[in-house]
Amino acid sequence: MKHTISVLVENEFGVLARVATLFSGRGFNIESLCVAETMDPTASRITLVTSGNEQIIEQILKQLNKLVCVIKVVDMTMGDFVDRELILVKVAAQESTKAEILRLVDIFRGKIVDVSPNTYTIEATGDDGKINAIIEMLRPLGIEEIARTGKVAMSRGALTLKESKKIRQGVENGGLLRS
């Protein structure tokens, strides 16, 4: 089963390398990874997707919590959350396919962000299902290149990643945090 894990870390040189080394050193795979500074410039948020059974995920969460640079670790999959991914897709655009590409972009509420005589570059955002669906619909038309950001995720409602007390209460009630 895929798990989406949010990790709040110190915004310092080498932190991402330490997190990635933890995964590679133990043979865990990172399926997607997205990192950016938070509203607090001293902290960054890492959203990663990994797979494994409950024992493996528990081990990953415990190992992440042992890193000094880690402030909080939340397995978003254990609670109610929203997630999105952004993709850019360059598609071959021939006179016979341009109308179909524009129709698909409209259906998936994407945008054409670049045009050349022979290609359209499409921007789309959504959850895994939407992203995979637009890729599969565009594939027969001639995808030239794809760039994906990796998933970002946030819990629904008032909970924030940094509010450990509220999140810990959630754990006791079957909620989000495992620390």
Salt bridges, closest charged atoms under 4 A:
GLU31 OE1 - LYS2 NZ 3.49
ASP40 OD2 - LYS162 NZ 3.12
GLU54 OE2 - HIS3 NE2 3.99
GLU54 OE1 - ARG178 NH2 3.33
GLU58 OE1 - ARG178 NH1 3.11
ASP75 OD2 - HIS3 ND1 2.84
ASP80 OD1 - ARG156 NE 3.42
ASP83 OD2 - LYS151 NZ 2.90
GLU85 OE2 - ARG148 NE 2.86
GLU95 OE2 - LYS98 NZ 3.15
GLU100 OE2 - ARG103 NH2 2.81
ASP128 OD2 - LYS151 NZ 3.51
GLU136 OE2 - ARG139 NH2 2.90
GLU145 OE1 - LYS90 NZ 3.95
GLU163 OE2 - LYS166 NZ 3.75
